[in-house]
């Protein structure tokens, strides 16, 4: 089987592109960056929108990034699209995923290792966000991908990640790319990456 | 002190010295330049002789922006710096620009910043939760509702809609410099009125939804309330570090927080940055030569942070409102762009020499490059990109606008650099060039504003130091209450710092205390046992490029009675702490926070501290790689207890 082709969109202010690239390379995938100002023309199996503060989160997180050529030309339905943290916020802003992410319940940045329910398993992944409080009117339960065990940020139904199977778009607030290496003690991120790989 | 009509600060002795060396009277513009370069903050005039005593063996680049140690092909460059004075006036921006400033020091040497540490001191916590004052906008009955717990207020879709709509607006306004968000105390027909200085008042919200907003920004409103002062400083500083550090994607891995009443009005905010560089690619500020271009990159020069160097060299008085103009405004997004652009430009070897614009802005960065490289510079103020048309000539030179870097480049490389800067949407200007004569020349179009020998500008005349007597006589007999450490029971502080970005951090400062509790739970202990235990001020970074681990230990000594003994023991304890965890101590950086050096026994304690550092580091065979001195830490409440802070670095090769 040929190597997976992965694209990582980089905005001004993105800061998890290197972590995501390292994680993909850990699995032996073929990775390249996509600059936010370029339209996506090449064919990718998987496109990551990594975490960070695209455009400094000015106005609101993801609100400017959704207008960028790269996001506007996302091959929806063709490639699997995964938004992590700021990527999730961008996908929600762009209405590619339902719901919205608003300020955490305590109105503060939260950085910690959160316990999550994922595919019937209990896993621990780092979370680090200020606006990760997921808000939705009504969501199909089948769309829920992962939930917080202790609902750190006050999300509706404790949702930490969702998966729109029809359009093949995943969004999640936790950072699986930061929990790959045995050296750092946490390896549950691998389970998320394996899952993503199987969904392609 | 000699006050000119520009309100510059040069001592009479310094003025005579300038006049003698120059052979003429300096003009007003030149005197402004001297006031900045001769300030304690830039010249280290009270400390530089003593700092020469510190051991430097095995350190690399200890005379540059940051110093470091070698690990294989790579170098770890690190430095600690204080931002105490700005934080006492404007905690949020003071702390945020403190983070920004120290990162630039590391970045200027072509090192990617990989971690931040901080050592913070505030007033006692007893004072930090006073009875809440009604904020200016609280009417009758409003106040109780406002203090309800967040989950009560949060219910209801109306609130959420409002919140989703309104928070972005406030967030946006935060980034508009020079505007303040105020609420009118008067009630409108529908609700209250949002007033942003410089805009028409906007009537926005009904009373019932004001609650959350009020709490969120309450600290800002209580600016003039002394009861809120301590809380305001602590919250502001933590938020500043959190917002800035998190946004630029550098993890804050090691934190130390101490509370003591002597820091109530003069908090200590010491931040260290750790950078990773390839040894052969390190840039310095001493490699410029004749005939090169000076390129200023980043933010347009504005009036913010004006005279900050002189500001940090005087004690804090009640003139806080007046001082506000001296605070630099933080822009983390600009910094993130600057970091990525700089690293891309440096990686293509397009720059000969680089210096960050820190204290005294363009003046200190250009004069330092010229002095260290042994050449001169010629600057034309007309070419500098300016963000504020009303700015005066000397203000351009002294402005401490954040997020700027100075490159020294060959003329043929400018186009390529400009292409990369455009990609990152950054502005730049060619502000001048290097010249053969060792002179510092400033022009404004055709007008010559200053022409000074570089050496005279950078090196002030030596001063006599008054070491005074042992402090024991003054403090002896007094009962000194021990300071309180909030480490371990303040997850709400550590949780605000992103510590995992970069995928290098081994420990979680926030969860360490929680973990202890959870470990008692036998069921959970199995699941969590793979997570190593940590202290908030210790962490370990994985340097995967060299397959080794970097142990980072941040600590400080609030000097009580015997400076030598206390500092000496603290350094040995830190070293032991690293060794116990398997790390070989390799280097240390310091930030020495002291009171007014002109009044004994400050200099006595300072000398004892230096001697203690020298002795302990020589015994441990580790170099002092870099450092910073902050004098004049005093407020209307009196002077602080002198407090040196340190970050010690150790290396562990096997995993």
Interface residues (C-beta under 8 A of the other chain):
Chain A: X12 X13 X15 X16 X18 X19 X22 X23 X35 X51 X52 X53 X55 X56 X57 X58 X59 X60 X63 X100 X102 X103 X105 X106 X107 X108 X109 X110 X111 X112 X113 X122 X124 X126 X128 X130 X135 X154 X175 X177 X178 X180 X181 X183 X184 X185 X186
Chain B: X150 X151 X154 X160 X163 X164 X167 X168 X171 X172 X175 X212 X215 X216 X239 X242 X243 X246 X247 X248 X249 X331 X332 X333 X334 X336 X337 X423 X424 X425 X491 X492 X494 X495 X496 X497 X498 X499 X500 X501 X502 X503 X504 X505 X506 X508 X510 X511 X527 X530 X531 X532 X542 X544 X549 X655
